[in-house]
Amino acid sequence: MLADELAPKLGSSRISILATDLSKAMVARARAGIYSQFEIQRGLPTRFLQKYFQPDGLTWRIDSRLTERIEFRTANLLEDFGQFGLFDVIFCRNLLIYFDEARKKDILHRLSRSLAPDGYVFLGAAETVIGINQDLQPHAVAKALYVLKDSEEAQQQNRYQVPFVATR
Ligand SMILES: C[S@@+](CC[C@H](N)C(=O)[O-])C[C@H]1O[C@@H](n2cnc3c(N)ncnc32)[C@H](O)[C@@H]1O
């Protein structure tokens, strides 16, 4: 949805989106684009619901034009994911809660190595890197949003509004 909303600003930039989960069932569900009433009420702006979703019985189905542009695959984030390359934005929401501190540290370190110098990491609202990761720092404008600490590009980004956090 963000990529679609930002399309006019991004111009001819090629965007690739990789969506992963450990669970085959979750990946299949994401690929199918079916969301429960509860899920679409967790902060989705009404105008996005109207623009991108169709009711389907008791559930909601997302516009297939959005899912068609996403590569879905299973992956275990406890294993090396460096082969996926560098990302401009990483959403890793509500996953770290599953792990002990050593594993959180390991995942966050490897996530930060997979982030472009001016990239962003989104964690869940109740998650933080504070005390467990030295590579990332909170962004000035949004909770649960992080940028690289020692990157010149990230320092620049931290001074300004995030261009894409305008969902309401
Ligand atoms: C609480 S859900 C969060 C889903 C979504 N990000 C959200 O915020 O609604 C956590 C997800 O992490 C996945 N997961 C658990 N362990 C994992 C691992 N080692 N590697 C990748 N995904 C994992 C689970 O299968 C589950 O779908």
The ligand as an ORCA input file, in Angstrom:
! r2SCAN-3c Opt
* xyz 0 1
  C       2.960    -12.163     16.340
  S       3.202    -12.591     14.651
  C       3.441    -10.992     13.961
  C       2.949    -10.913     12.556
  C       2.951     -9.499     11.958
  N       4.293     -9.002     11.777
  C       2.128     -8.571     12.800
  O       2.674     -7.649     13.426
  O       0.905     -8.751     12.836
  C       4.820    -13.269     14.620
  C       5.170    -14.019     13.347
  O       6.550    -14.377     13.425
  C       6.707    -15.632     12.813
  N       7.948    -16.228     13.305
  C       8.188    -16.834     14.490
  N       9.453    -17.256     14.573
  C      10.066    -16.910     13.416
  C      11.386    -17.073     12.881
  N      12.333    -17.691     13.586
  N      11.648    -16.607     11.653
  C      10.689    -15.971     10.931
  N       9.426    -15.770     11.364
  C       9.107    -16.244     12.596
  C       5.441    -16.406     13.209
  O       5.194    -17.477     12.313
  C       4.386    -15.305     13.144
  O       3.749    -15.264     11.883
*
